[in-house]
């Protein structure tokens, strides 16, 4: 009985290993690539609006809005926005995580989360249509900071966003974060954030 049970256990292990190997093979080289459904090509995109207060106080929450427009004749497969500069790398020795926020992301673009920490996607964008990426950010580090942004047409590199002249739809903005909170109000006529006492 002991010998029979031992043999059964061994056969079960061999079968399980074989099943795992077959599954790995099916999910690996013979499966579809991650970008199999992303069309290849260039899609004309323009960044039509960027809004973010250029002066902010420590702890102040502000809205970053970047609006993109499909200026081509073909639907963009998946309009994306990559933003760099929301974090910085600490040089302090011994820290567990050297990546620290310059701005804390309270709310990101709705339904825009991707597997990439600095890239958001809002789905297909029809020819002539616009879409806005909106973040609510709280300043957590003082100093003069630069945010860089770049629009894309997909997440996997096959669909590329380009300007009408063939360049990359991208830009940057510089923000001064002071240690003192800003006395800011919204102008009811324009909707602009107005800094008082500057």
C-alpha positions in Angstrom: 0.0 0.0 0.0 2.8 2.4 0.9 4.6 1.7 -2.4 1.3 2.2 -4.4 0.6 5.6 -2.6 4.1 6.7 -3.3 3.9 5.9 -6.9 0.5 7.7 -7.2 2.0 10.8 -5.6 4.9 10.7 -8.0 2.6 10.3 -11.0 0.5 13.2 -9.8 3.6 15.4 -9.6 4.8 14.5 -13.1 1.3 15.2 -14.5 1.2 18.6 -12.7 4.7 19.6 -14.0 3.7 18.5 -17.5 0.5 20.6 -17.3 2.5 23.7 -16.1 5.0 23.3 -18.9 2.3 23.0 -21.5 0.5 26.1 -20.0 3.7 28.1 -20.0 4.4 27.1 -23.6 0.9 28.2 -24.6 1.3 31.5 -22.9 4.7 32.2 -24.1 6.3 32.0 -27.6 3.3 30.6 -29.4 0.8 33.1 -27.9 -0.1 36.5 -29.4 2.2 39.4 -28.6 1.0 42.0 -26.1 0.8 44.6 -29.0 -0.9 42.3 -31.5 -4.1 44.3 -31.6 -2.4 47.7 -31.8 -2.4 49.0 -35.3 0.9 50.4 -36.7 1.2 53.9 -38.1 1.5 57.6 -37.4 -1.5 59.6 -36.0 -1.5 63.4 -36.1 -2.1 64.8 -32.6 -1.9 68.3 -31.2 -1.7 69.5 -27.6 -4.3 72.2 -27.7 -4.3 73.4 -24.0 -2.1 73.1 -20.9 -3.3 74.6 -17.6 -1.4 74.5 -14.3 -0.6 77.3 -11.8 3.0 78.5 -12.3 3.2 79.6 -8.6 2.1 77.2 -5.9 2.5 76.9 -2.2 3.6 73.8 -0.3 0.6 71.6 0.4 -1.6 73.5 -2.1 -3.8 71.4 -4.4 -4.0 72.4 -8.0 -5.5 71.1 -11.2 -3.2 70.1 -14.1 -5.1 69.8 -17.4 -3.6 68.8 -20.7 -6.0 68.7 -23.7 -5.1 66.9 -26.9 -6.8 67.0 -30.3 -6.8 64.5 -33.1 -5.9 66.7 -36.0 -5.6 63.9 -38.5 -8.2 62.0 -40.6 -7.9 58.7 -38.8 -9.1 57.6 -35.3 -6.3 57.4 -32.7 -6.3 53.9 -31.3 -5.6 54.9 -27.7 -4.7 58.5 -26.8 -2.1 58.5 -24.0 -0.2 61.1 -22.0 3.2 60.5 -20.3 4.1 63.0 -17.6 7.6 63.3 -16.1 8.7 65.5 -13.2 6.0 64.6 -10.6 8.6 62.7 -8.7 12.3 63.2 -7.9 15.1 60.8 -6.8 16.4 61.4 -3.3 20.2 61.2 -2.9 19.9 60.8 0.9 21.8 57.6 1.8 19.9 54.7 3.4 16.4 55.6 2.3 14.2 52.6 1.5 12.6 54.2 -1.5 14.6 56.9 -3.2 11.7 58.0 -5.4 9.8 60.8 -3.7 6.8 62.8 -4.9 7.2 66.5 -5.9 3.4 66.5 -6.3 1.1 63.9 -4.7 -1.5 62.6 -7.1 -4.8 62.9 -5.3 -6.9 62.1 -8.4 -5.6 61.1 -11.9 -7.4 61.0 -15.2 -10.7 59.1 -14.8 -10.5 55.6 -16.2 -7.0 56.4 -17.4 -4.8 54.2 -15.2 -2.3 51.9 -17.0 0.5 49.5 -16.0 3.0 52.4 -16.4 3.4 54.7 -13.4 3.8 57.9 -15.5 1.5 57.2 -18.4 -2.3 57.5 -18.6 -4.6 56.3 -21.5 -8.1 57.5 -22.3 -9.0 55.2 -25.2 -9.8 55.9 -28.9 -10.0 59.5 -30.1 -12.0 60.2 -33.2 -10.7 62.5 -36.0 -11.2 66.1 -35.0 -12.1 65.2 -31.4 -10.5 66.5 -28.2 -9.9 64.9 -24.8 -8.6 66.3 -21.6 -6.3 64.6 -19.1 -6.9 66.1 -15.6 -5.0 65.5 -12.4 -5.5 67.0 -8.9 -2.0 67.4 -7.5 -0.7 68.6 -4.1 2.7 70.2 -4.0 4.9 68.4 -1.5 8.4 69.7 -2.3 9.5 73.4 -2.6 11.6 74.7 -5.3 11.6 75.4 -9.1 10.3 72.3 -10.8 9.9 71.3 -14.5 7.1 69.0 -15.7 7.5 67.4 -19.1 4.6 65.8 -21.0 4.2 63.8 -24.2 1.1 62.6 -26.1 1.0 59.1 -27.6 -1.3 57.1 -29.8 -1.0 53.7 -28.0 0.8 51.9 -25.2 2.9 49.4 -27.1 4.9 51.5 -29.5 3.3 50.4 -32.8 0.9 53.4 -33.0 2.8 56.7 -32.8 1.5 60.2 -32.2 3.1 62.9 -34.3 2.5 66.6 -35.0 1.3 67.8 -38.3 5.0 68.5 -39.2 6.1 65.0 -38.1 7.5 65.9 -34.7 6.6 64.6 -31.2 3.5 66.3 -29.6 5.2 67.3 -26.3 6.1 70.2 -24.1 7.1 71.3 -20.7 6.3 73.9 -18.0 8.1 75.3 -15.1 6.5 75.7 -11.7 7.8 77.6 -8.6 6.6 75.9 -5.3 7.2 78.1 -2.3 7.2 77.1 1.3 4.3 79.4 2.1 0.8 78.4 0.9 -0.4 80.8 -1.8 -3.5 82.9 -1.4 -5.3 81.9 -4.5 -8.8 82.5 -5.8 -10.6 81.5 -9.0 -11.6 84.4 -11.2 -15.4 83.8 -11.8 -15.2 85.5 -15.2 -12.4 83.4 -16.7 -12.1 80.4 -14.4 -8.4 81.2 -14.1 -6.5 80.7 -10.7 -5.4 84.1 -9.6 -2.6 84.4 -7.0 -3.1 87.3 -4.6 -0.4 89.2 -2.8 2.3 88.4 -5.4 
